[in-house]
Amino acid sequence: MTTTTPRLSWQAMTLKLRTPFRISYGVSATRQAFWLRLADDAGWGEAAIPPYYGISDESMIAYWQSIVQRPDPFPDDPADIPAWMGDDGPAPARCALDLALHDRIGRLRDVPLYQLLNLPKPKPLTTAFTLSIDTPEEMARQATAVSHYPIIKLKLGAEGDVARVAAVRAARPDAILCVDANGGWQPDEAVALAQAILPYNLAFIEQPVPKGEIEAMGRVQAAVNIPVVADESVQTLANVEQLAAVGVQGINLKLMKLGGLAAALRIVARAQELGLRLMLGCMMESSIGITAMAHLSGLAEWLDLDAPLLIANDPFNGLQIDAHAQIHLSDLPGIGVVKSQK
């Protein structure tokens, strides 16, 4: 379905994964997303959220339709975007509009997004490459097949997690390994599981327990000598305060769950004040969302922006990921994406 208006338009897009992707919430071969375009191609945005976040397409479309009805002009300064948008609407729908508004202003001023936002110029940093849940043998095989990627993230959250980590470490003794349970460990087992995988030389453990189990996140952090990084538990500024209070060392920021660049930068500022370590992550998104997030890479310690490597039919061209998983941005104005001609 395509809906066109004088002010903006949006269209659903089905992102096809190169291989089925399994995490603790389930397995998927495709992901639904939307692109959003301001009139006259003035700016592009994207909304992409997994089903387990419980946000409906209808609620996002209703939000965009409310924007169509507004008579006031789009803001011409990024500092005015938060007030212009207000606080209502689903986070991914707000993200799409936030990205498009920032893209528009960057294009009008003929500057790339990082420069528009007065951010450090992004350096070529290496993204993690994610292996979804499978048998230990298959995950080891996949890790070997991507021996040119130096950072591997293992999805966990099912029976046999310790064996998975052991198998991949044996297959890739050279790799920087990190693990992400997507909240798949129960609080009463998480400490024991975290301690069981520690001998395999991990960089960090991401979201070991369900998102609402903030105290349990702190208990896991207290039991290990590597960072625990919160992902699903981080959706608001209040969440950041709660996680820091229980001692969690890092957070994974994703534009889609936070509501866009303005919200993400507010959280970055507070996280830096609290001494939290930062990862920039993504959902299964096209190059619109991924490229926008990459403009913030000068602020982060870790990148997990590998969706372009996992999606077979990205309808946009933006950042480039080289053979060693290093991310490179162009100096095109705005976000720096163009619609693919394929």
C-alpha positions in Angstrom: 0.0 0.0 0.0 1.2 3.5 -0.9 -0.3 6.6 0.6 0.6 9.9 -1.1 -0.1 13.4 0.2 1.2 16.8 -0.6 3.2 16.8 2.7 4.6 13.2 3.0 4.2 9.7 1.8 4.9 6.3 3.2 5.1 2.8 1.9 5.5 -0.7 3.5 8.5 -2.7 2.4 9.2 -6.3 3.1 12.9 -6.9 3.9 14.0 -10.4 3.0 16.7 -11.9 5.1 19.5 -13.9 3.4 18.9 -16.7 5.9 16.2 -17.3 8.5 17.1 -15.4 11.7 16.4 -17.0 15.0 16.6 -15.3 18.4 15.0 -16.0 21.8 11.7 -14.5 20.6 11.3 -16.7 17.5 12.5 -17.1 13.9 11.8 -15.0 10.9 12.7 -15.0 7.2 11.3 -11.4 6.5 10.8 -8.2 8.4 8.2 -5.5 7.7 9.3 -1.9 7.6 8.1 1.4 6.2 9.9 4.2 4.4 8.6 7.7 4.8 9.3 10.4 2.3 8.8 14.2 2.6 7.3 15.9 -0.4 9.6 16.4 -3.4 12.1 13.9 -2.0 13.1 16.5 0.6 13.9 13.9 3.2 13.7 10.2 3.9 12.9 8.3 7.1 12.3 4.7 8.2 10.2 2.8 10.7 11.2 -0.8 11.4 10.2 -2.7 14.6 10.1 -6.4 15.4 6.7 -7.9 16.2 7.6 -8.6 19.7 7.6 -4.9 20.6 3.8 -5.0 20.1 3.6 -1.9 17.9 1.0 -2.2 15.1 1.3 -0.8 11.5 -2.1 0.9 12.0 -0.8 2.9 15.0 2.2 4.1 13.0 0.1 5.1 10.0 -2.4 6.9 12.3 0.5 9.0 13.6 1.7 9.9 10.1 -1.8 10.8 9.1 -2.0 13.2 12.0 1.2 14.9 10.7 -0.4 15.3 7.2 -3.2 17.3 8.7 -0.9 19.9 10.4 -0.8 23.2 8.6 2.5 24.4 10.2 5.7 24.2 8.1 8.4 21.7 8.8 11.2 23.0 11.1 14.3 24.4 9.5 16.6 23.9 12.5 17.4 20.5 14.1 17.1 22.1 17.5 13.4 22.8 16.8 12.5 19.2 15.8 11.7 17.8 19.3 9.3 20.6 20.1 7.7 20.4 16.6 7.1 16.7 17.0 6.0 16.7 20.6 5.8 13.5 22.6 3.0 11.5 21.1 3.1 8.5 18.8 4.8 5.1 18.5 8.6 5.2 18.8 9.3 3.8 15.3 6.8 6.1 13.6 8.3 9.1 15.4 11.7 7.8 14.3 10.8 7.8 10.7 9.6 11.4 10.9 12.6 12.5 13.0 15.0 11.0 10.4 13.2 12.6 7.5 13.1 16.0 9.1 16.9 15.8 9.9 17.6 14.5 6.4 15.6 17.5 4.9 17.6 20.1 6.9 20.9 18.5 6.1 20.0 18.5 2.4 18.9 22.1 2.6 22.2 23.2 4.2 24.2 20.8 2.0 26.0 19.2 5.0 26.1 15.5 6.1 24.1 14.6 9.2 27.0 14.3 11.6 28.0 17.9 10.7 24.5 19.2 11.0 24.3 17.8 14.6 27.9 19.0 15.5 29.0 15.4 16.1 32.5 14.0 15.8 33.3 12.9 12.2 32.6 9.2 12.0 35.8 7.0 11.7 35.9 3.7 9.9 34.8 1.4 12.8 34.1 -2.3 12.6 30.6 -3.6 13.1 29.9 -6.9 14.8 28.4 -9.6 12.6 25.5 -11.5 14.2 25.0 -15.3 14.2 21.4 -16.3 15.0 20.6 -19.2 17.3 21.4 -22.6 15.8 23.2 -25.8 16.8 26.7 -25.3 18.2 28.1 -27.1 15.2 26.3 -24.9 12.7 27.2 -21.7 14.5 30.8 -22.8 14.6 30.6 -23.4 10.8 29.1 -20.0 10.2 31.7 -18.3 12.3 34.4 -20.0 10.3 32.7 -19.0 7.0 33.0 -15.3 8.0 36.6 -15.5 9.2 37.2 -12.1 7.6 34.8 -10.5 10.1 36.8 -9.8 13.4 33.8 -9.3 15.7 31.1 -11.9 16.1 27.9 -11.5 18.1 26.2 -14.8 19.1 22.5 -14.9 19.7 21.7 -17.0 22.7 18.6 -17.7 24.8 17.9 -21.3 24.2 18.9 -24.7 25.7 22.6 -25.4 25.0 23.9 -21.8 25.1 27.2 -22.7 26.8 27.9 -25.3 24.1 27.2 -22.7 21.5 29.7 -20.3 22.9 32.3 -23.0 23.4 32.0 -24.2 19.8 32.3 -20.8 18.2 35.3 -19.9 20.4 37.0 -23.1 19.3 36.3 -22.3 15.7 37.3 -18.7 15.9 40.1 -18.2 18.6 41.0 -15.0 16.9 37.6 -13.3 17.0 36.2 -10.7 19.4 33.1 -12.5 20.7 30.1 -11.0 22.4 26.8 -12.6 23.2 23.2 -11.4 23.2 20.4 -13.4 24.9 17.6 -11.0 23.9 16.2 -11.4 27.4 16.0 -15.2 27.0 17.5 -16.2 30.3 15.4 -16.3 33.4 16.6 -14.2 36.3 17.2 -17.3 38.5 19.5 -18.9 35.9 21.2 -15.8 34.4 24.1 -15.5 36.9 25.1 -19.1 36.5 24.9 -19.0 32.7 26.9 -15.8 32.6 29.6 -17.2 34.8 29.6 -20.5 32.7 30.5 -18.6 29.5 33.0 -16.2 31.0 36.0 -18.5 30.4 35.5 -18.1 26.6 36.9 -14.6 26.6 33.9 -12.5 25.8 33.7 -8.7 25.2 30.3 -8.3 26.8 27.0 -9.9 27.6 23.9 -8.2 26.2 20.4 -8.3 27.6 20.7 -11.5 29.6 17.2 -11.2 31.2 13.8 -9.9 30.2 13.6 -6.1 29.7 11.7 -5.4 32.9 14.1 -7.3 35.1 16.3 -4.3 36.0 17.4 -5.6 39.3 18.4 -8.9 37.8 20.5 -7.1 35.2 22.4 -5.6 38.1 22.9 -9.0 39.7 24.4 -10.4 36.5 26.7 -7.4 36.2 27.8 -7.8 39.8 28.7 -11.5 39.1 30.9 -11.0 36.1 34.0 -8.9 35.3 32.9 -7.9 31.8 30.2 -5.3 30.8 26.6 -6.2 30.8 24.9 -4.2 28.1 21.2 -3.4 28.2 19.2 -3.4 24.9 15.5 -4.1 25.2 15.6 -2.6 28.7 16.6 0.8 27.2 13.6 2.7 25.7 13.5 5.9 27.8 15.7 8.2 29.7 14.3 6.9 32.9 15.4 3.4 31.9 19.0 4.7 31.6 18.8 6.1 35.1 17.5 2.8 36.5 20.1 0.7 34.8 23.0 2.9 35.9 21.6 2.7 39.5 21.9 -1.1 39.6 25.4 -1.0 38.1 24.9 -2.1 34.5 27.9 -0.9 32.6 26.6 -0.4 29.0 23.6 0.4 26.9 22.7 -0.4 23.3 20.9 2.4 21.5 18.6 1.8 18.6 16.8 4.7 16.8 13.7 2.7 16.3 12.9 2.0 19.9 13.9 5.4 21.1 12.0 7.5 18.6 14.8 9.0 16.4 18.0 11.0 16.5 16.9 13.7 18.9 15.8 11.2 21.6 18.9 9.1 21.1 21.2 12.1 21.5 19.5 13.1 24.8 20.1 9.6 26.1 23.7 9.7 24.8 24.3 12.8 26.8 22.9 11.4 30.0 24.7 8.1 29.5 28.0 9.9 29.2 27.4 11.8 32.4 26.7 8.5 34.1 29.8 6.8 32.7 27.9 4.2 30.7 29.6 2.5 27.7 27.7 2.9 24.4 26.8 0.6 21.6 25.0 1.7 18.5 22.6 -1.0 17.3 19.8 -1.6 14.8 16.7 -3.6 14.1 16.4 -5.3 10.7 16.4 -2.0 8.9 17.1 -0.7 5.4 20.1 1.6 4.8 18.0 4.6 5.8 18.0 3.8 9.5 21.4 2.1 9.5 23.1 5.0 7.8 21.5 7.6 10.1 22.7 5.7 13.1 26.2 5.4 11.7 26.6 9.2 11.8 26.7 8.9 15.6 29.5 6.4 15.5 32.1 8.9 16.8 30.3 8.7 20.1 30.3 5.0 20.7 32.6 2.2 21.7 30.8 -0.6 19.9 28.9 -0.9 16.7 26.3 -3.5 15.8 25.0 -2.2 12.4 25.2 -5.3 10.3 21.6 -5.4 8.9 22.9 -4.6 5.4 24.9 -7.8 5.5 21.8 -9.8 6.6 19.2 -8.3 4.2 19.0 -9.5 0.6 16.8 -6.7 -0.9 17.7 -3.4 0.7 15.8 -0.8 -1.3 18.2 2.0 -0.5 21.9 2.8 -0.9 23.8 4.4 2.0 26.7 3.4 4.1 29.2 0.9 2.8 30.5 -2.1 4.8 33.8 -3.5 3.5 35.1 -7.0 3.4 36.4 -6.7 7.0 33.1 -5.3 8.4 34.4 -1.7 8.6 31.7 0.9 8.1 32.3 3.8 5.7 30.0 6.9 5.2 30.0 9.2 2.3 29.8 13.0 2.7 26.5 13.3 0.9 24.2 15.8 2.5 21.7 14.8 5.1 21.6 11.1 6.0 23.3 10.3 2.7 20.9 7.7 1.3 19.4 7.3 -2.2 16.7 5.0 -3.5 18.1 2.0 -5.3 17.4 1.8 -9.0 17.1 -2.0 -8.8 
